[in-house]
Each structure stands twice: as C-alpha cells, then as structure tokens.
Amino acid sequence: MDRALILGVTGQDGSYLADILLAKGYEVHGLIRKSATGNTSNIRHLIDDASLFNKRFFLHRGDMVDPTSIYRIISEVKPGEIYNEADQDHVRWSYDMVGYSSDITSSAVARVLEIIRQLDVGIRYFQPCTSNMFGLADSEYQNEETPFNPNSPYAVAKTFAYYMTRYCRQAFGMHASCAILYNHESPRRTPEYVTRKITQSVARIALGKQDQLVLGDLSACIDWGYAPEYMEAAWTMLQQEEPDDYVIATGKTHSVEEFVDAAFSVVGLTSSDYVQTSREFVRSTKTSTLKGDISKARGFGFEPKVGYSQLVKLMVEADLEREENTSGGVDSVSLQKSQ
C-alpha cells in the first residue's frame, strides 16, 4: 500500500488531498498542530469513519515551527510521498506577520527538505507555490519561464520555497516538484478568503442573518479554479518519472465584482442592494492581472473541468446548507478582516 504524509491536512488543500489519496488506496498520514485540533471540520468525515480512522487515515501531532516533530513524524511514518500543504498562505495576513509568514512558508520548507535528504532522498516531495510570485508581470499569461516579481511577504516567501525545492532536486537528485498554483477555491475555504467571505455572506443575507457585504477592490481580476482538481494535479505530478515544475490554472479571469454578481444571482438577489466597498480591505500592494498558461501541465493530462459559474454555485449552495443548520450571530472578524 502506498503511504503518504500530508503536512497541513486540516486545510482546504490538505483535506482534499487526503480524500483523493484514500480513494486511490493510499495509507494517509496527516500532521495536525495544536491550534488546529479544534478546527477539523474539513477532515471530520474521515475522523468519523471507523473504517478509515486509525486504519488507513492517521493524525500525528507536530508543528512546522518544530523541526524535531517533523523529523520524528517522517522517520516514524516512512512515507513514499510528502505533500507540504502547511504554510501561512494568506496574502493579507502576511503584511501583518512578516516573520511568521517567512518562517512557516519558506524556512520550514528548507527544514523539511533537509530532513528528507537526511532520512531518505527517495521520498517524493510536492511543494505548492503561488501565482503571486509573478507579482507585477509584463506578460498577459504566465508560464514556467516567466520571471518572478513578488510583491508581498507571502509571495517572497513562496519564491524562496520554490528555489529551495529546485535546489534540492538539482543538488541531491530528489524527486521534488513545485506547482505554481493560481487561486483555487471550494466550500472548504475559510471566510478569511474573499470567495468564501462572499458566498458565506450571500447565504446569510438570503436567510436574513446579515444585512450587507463590505469588500475592497471589486475590479481585481482573478484566475479562479476548483481546489480538488488542483490537488488531483498535485498527485499526478508526483507520479511522473521525472520531477518538474508546473503552472496549474484555468487561463481565464473574472473580477471580484463578477464573482459577487454571480453569487447573488444564485439566491435571486441583486448585489448592488447589499454590497459596499471600503478602503480598509484594499491591499497595500497589488499584483498584475495574472492568468496561467497550462500548456506544460496539459502534457500530463491536466485540464480544468469545473467552470467558474459552477464553482460559484456550488460554494453558495454549500454555504446555504451550512447556514440553514447554524444559528447565532456572524463572526465579525472572519467576515470582515479578510480581503
């Protein structure tokens, strides 16, 4: 049985990876840190499944800031594949936590790679990176050869992670691959991200639980894809004979305003009746409009199937179902301090 370790298994991407790998017959191990023990909603279905939990799905206590725990987990689990989905991956938060973001998103990657080098260079390693590394780009589309021009602490940290992964691949022959992931969304996003902030607010407004939605720059255009498809691509990358780097995207962009309009249309409401803007939620620095060129990834069969409209609809419908089964007031921090 193939065995994989997912660092950051409780997050959106980590939880989808767990689902995908278990469906493929893997034994799956996940790193869970202390602060995440109360936030296991994305993997609750796996924990509650007696046929899986502690049989083919296991959780291990540790933290990316503690290399001794990472060393212990990798040496005990002896995985054939490691997927690093544990980082501080929110751009807005990175402005306020530069040191932490740098440590978790960049230095921790170097520590994990060094542990793999010491224990078993045969372990296959997946490093997620971000389109934000392109930052202020001159080209309409970006591919694996487009120069990086990061424009936030988060993007700078991811650029370090990208080059450290490539270095280990070249210097030590490690099967270490990077995916330059464009924005990928799902009902498992937290409300700190603008897409879930929108869909959760739309659901609450439709149910009479909330009066308005406050956002920042509505004109920003984003290449949005569906997270499970991107995680399927992550697995496929590690099955390739040779490690490499790939852009994973849709190649199409839509503005935040378009996303808002589409979300409100799902519940039969008009966005202009409920949406306000505030400079408080405008980032201090911006990127160019980024669109991914997935020509290289098509070589191993990647092709987005869930379209933009379908993505918005499934996120709104999931939030409607959640809110219909939830009582109480709105979490003002999670809904406001996010864009």
C-alpha positions in Angstrom: 0.0 0.0 0.0 1.3 3.4 -0.9 1.9 5.7 2.1 1.7 9.5 2.0 2.2 12.2 4.6 0.3 15.5 4.3 1.6 18.4 6.1 -1.4 20.7 6.8 -4.1 18.1 6.4 -6.8 20.1 8.0 -6.8 22.9 5.4 -8.6 23.1 2.2 -5.9 21.6 0.0 -4.7 19.1 2.6 -8.1 17.7 3.2 -8.9 17.3 -0.5 -5.6 15.5 -0.9 -6.5 13.2 1.9 -9.8 12.4 0.1 -8.1 11.8 -3.2 -5.3 9.6 -1.8 -7.6 7.5 0.3 -9.8 6.9 -2.8 -6.7 5.7 -4.6 -6.0 3.2 -1.9 -3.2 5.0 0.0 -2.5 4.9 3.7 -2.6 8.6 4.6 -0.9 10.3 7.5 -1.6 13.9 8.4 0.3 16.5 10.5 -2.0 18.3 12.9 -0.8 21.2 15.1 -2.2 22.2 18.5 -4.1 25.2 17.2 -5.8 23.1 14.6 -7.2 20.5 16.9 -10.4 22.5 17.3 -10.7 23.1 13.6 -11.0 19.7 12.0 -14.2 20.3 10.1 -12.6 19.6 6.7 -11.5 16.1 7.8 -14.3 15.4 10.2 -15.8 12.9 7.7 -12.6 11.0 7.8 -12.2 11.0 11.6 -15.8 9.8 12.0 -15.3 7.0 9.5 -14.4 4.0 11.7 -13.3 2.0 8.6 -10.6 4.7 7.9 -9.6 6.5 11.1 -6.5 4.8 12.6 -6.7 2.2 10.0 -5.8 3.9 6.7 -6.0 7.6 7.9 -3.8 8.7 10.8 -3.1 12.0 12.5 0.2 13.0 14.1 0.9 15.8 16.5 3.5 18.3 15.4 4.2 21.8 14.1 6.2 23.2 11.2 8.0 25.5 13.6 9.3 22.5 15.4 11.8 20.5 13.2 12.1 17.8 15.9 8.5 16.9 15.5 8.7 16.9 11.7 11.8 14.7 11.9 10.0 12.3 14.3 6.9 12.0 12.1 8.8 11.4 8.8 11.1 8.9 10.4 8.2 7.0 12.0 5.8 7.1 9.1 8.3 6.4 6.4 6.1 7.9 3.6 6.8 7.4 -0.1 5.3 10.8 -0.8 5.1 14.1 1.2 2.7 16.9 0.3 3.5 20.2 2.0 0.2 22.0 2.5 1.2 23.6 5.7 2.0 27.3 5.5 0.8 30.8 6.2 -0.9 31.2 2.8 -3.0 34.4 3.2 -1.5 37.4 1.5 -3.3 40.0 3.6 -2.1 38.3 6.9 1.5 38.2 5.6 1.7 42.0 5.8 1.0 41.9 9.5 3.0 38.7 10.3 6.1 39.0 8.2 8.4 37.0 10.5 5.9 34.2 11.0 5.0 34.0 7.3 8.6 33.9 6.3 9.4 31.1 8.8 6.4 28.9 8.0 6.2 29.5 4.3 9.9 29.5 3.4 12.3 28.4 6.2 10.1 25.5 7.2 10.3 24.2 3.6 14.1 24.1 3.8 13.9 22.2 7.1 11.6 19.6 5.7 13.7 19.1 2.6 16.8 18.7 4.7 15.1 16.1 6.8 14.1 14.2 3.7 17.7 14.4 2.5 19.0 13.0 5.8 16.4 10.3 6.1 15.5 9.1 2.6 16.2 11.0 -0.7 13.8 8.6 -2.4 10.8 10.3 -0.8 8.8 12.2 -3.4 8.0 15.7 -2.4 5.3 18.2 -3.5 5.7 21.9 -2.9 2.8 24.2 -3.6 3.8 27.7 -4.8 1.7 30.6 -5.9 0.9 32.8 -8.9 1.6 35.7 -6.6 5.3 35.0 -7.2 4.8 36.6 -10.6 3.5 39.8 -8.9 3.9 42.6 -11.4 4.2 40.7 -14.6 4.7 42.1 -18.1 3.0 39.2 -19.9 -0.7 38.6 -20.2 -0.2 34.9 -19.5 2.5 33.4 -17.2 4.2 30.0 -17.7 7.1 28.2 -16.0 9.6 30.5 -17.7 8.0 33.8 -16.7 10.3 35.8 -14.4 9.2 36.2 -10.8 8.5 39.6 -9.4 6.9 39.0 -5.9 5.0 41.9 -4.3 4.1 40.7 -0.8 5.8 39.0 2.1 3.8 35.9 1.3 4.9 35.8 -2.4 8.6 36.5 -1.4 8.4 33.5 1.0 6.9 31.3 -1.6 9.6 32.3 -4.1 12.2 31.1 -1.6 10.3 27.8 -1.2 10.3 27.4 -5.0 14.0 27.8 -5.4 14.9 25.7 -2.4 12.8 22.8 -3.8 14.5 23.2 -7.2 17.9 23.3 -5.5 17.4 20.1 -3.6 16.2 18.4 -6.9 19.3 19.5 -8.7 21.8 19.1 -6.0 20.7 15.8 -4.4 18.6 14.2 -7.1 15.4 14.4 -5.0 12.1 13.8 -6.7 10.8 17.3 -5.6 8.3 19.2 -7.7 6.7 22.6 -7.5 3.2 23.6 -8.6 2.7 27.2 -9.3 -1.0 27.3 -8.2 -3.3 30.1 -9.2 -6.3 30.8 -6.9 -8.3 27.7 -6.3 -11.5 27.7 -4.3 -14.1 25.4 -2.8 -16.7 25.2 0.0 -13.7 24.3 2.3 -12.2 27.8 2.0 -12.3 29.7 5.3 -14.2 33.0 5.4 -10.8 34.8 5.6 -10.6 34.4 1.8 -12.6 36.7 -0.4 -14.5 34.0 -2.2 -15.8 32.4 1.0 -16.4 35.8 2.5 -18.7 36.5 -0.4 -20.5 33.2 -0.6 -21.0 32.9 3.2 -22.3 36.5 3.3 -24.7 35.9 0.3 -26.1 32.8 2.1 -26.5 34.8 5.3 -28.2 37.7 3.5 -30.5 35.4 1.7 -31.6 33.8 5.1 -32.0 37.2 6.8 -28.9 36.7 9.1 -26.9 39.6 7.6 -27.6 43.0 6.1 -24.7 43.8 3.9 -21.3 42.7 2.5 -18.3 45.0 2.7 -15.4 44.4 0.2 -12.3 46.1 -1.1 -11.3 46.3 -4.7 -14.1 44.9 -6.8 -12.2 45.4 -10.1 -9.4 42.9 -9.3 -9.4 40.1 -11.8 -8.5 36.6 -10.7 -7.8 33.2 -12.3 -10.1 31.1 -10.2 -10.2 27.3 -10.3 -11.6 24.4 -8.3 -9.4 23.1 -5.5 -10.0 19.3 -5.8 -8.9 19.4 -9.4 -5.7 21.2 -8.5 -4.9 18.6 -5.8 -5.5 15.8 -8.3 -2.9 17.6 -10.4 -0.5 17.6 -7.4 -0.8 13.8 -7.1 -0.3 13.4 -10.8 2.9 15.5 -10.7 4.4 13.1 -8.1 3.6 10.1 -10.4 5.7 11.5 -13.2 9.0 9.7 -13.9 11.0 12.9 -13.6 10.3 15.8 -11.1 9.5 19.2 -12.6 7.6 22.4 -12.1 4.2 23.2 -13.5 1.7 26.1 -13.7 -1.8 24.9 -12.6 -4.5 27.4 -13.5 -7.6 27.9 -15.7 -6.2 30.6 -18.0 -9.4 32.6 -17.6 -10.0 35.6 -15.2 -13.1 37.1 -13.6 -13.3 40.2 -11.5 -14.4 40.2 -7.8 -17.4 42.1 -9.0 -18.3 39.4 -11.4 -17.9 36.8 -8.6 -20.2 38.9 -6.3 -22.9 39.3 -9.0 -22.8 35.5 -9.8 -23.1 34.6 -6.1 -26.1 36.9 -5.5 -27.8 35.6 -8.7 -27.7 32.1 -7.2 -30.1 33.2 -4.5 -32.1 35.5 -6.8 -30.8 38.8 -5.3 -29.2 41.9 -6.8 -25.7 42.6 -5.5 -26.0 46.4 -5.6 -28.6 46.3 -2.9 -26.3 44.8 -0.4 -22.6 45.4 -1.3 -20.5 48.3 -0.1 -16.7 48.9 -0.5 -14.1 50.2 1.9 -10.5 51.1 1.5 -9.8 49.2 4.7 -9.9 46.0 2.6 -7.6 47.2 -0.2 -4.2 45.6 -0.2 -1.2 47.9 0.3 0.4 46.4 -2.8 -1.2 44.8 -5.9 -0.2 42.3 -8.5 -0.9 42.4 -12.2 -3.9 40.6 -13.6 -2.4 37.1 -13.6 -3.5 34.3 -16.0 -1.9 30.9 -16.1 -0.6 29.2 -19.2 -1.2 25.5 -18.6 0.4 24.2 -21.8 3.0 22.2 -19.9 0.5 20.7 -17.4 -1.7 19.6 -20.2 1.2 17.2 -21.1 0.3 15.0 -18.1 -3.4 15.4 -18.7 -4.4 18.4 -16.5 -7.5 20.2 -17.8 -9.9 22.2 -15.6 -13.4 20.7 -15.7 -15.4 22.7 -13.1 -16.1 26.1 -14.7 -16.3 29.4 -13.0 -20.1 29.6 -12.8 -20.4 26.1 -11.5 -17.7 26.9 -8.8 -19.6 29.9 -7.6 -22.9 28.0 -7.5 -21.6 25.0 -5.5 -19.9 27.3 -3.0 -23.1 29.4 -2.4 -25.2 26.3 -2.2 -22.8 24.7 0.4 -23.0 27.9 2.5 -26.7 28.0 2.3 -26.9 24.4 3.6 -24.4 25.3 6.4 -26.3 28.5 7.4 -29.6 26.8 7.4 -28.3 24.4 10.0 -26.5 27.0 12.1 -27.9 29.6 14.5 -26.3 32.5 16.2 -24.6 35.7 15.1 -22.0 36.3 12.5 -18.3 36.2 13.3 -17.4 39.8 12.5 -13.6 39.1 12.5 -13.8 36.2 10.0 -16.2 38.1 7.7 -14.6 41.5 7.8 -10.8 41.1 8.1 -10.2 39.0 5.1 -9.8 40.7 1.7 
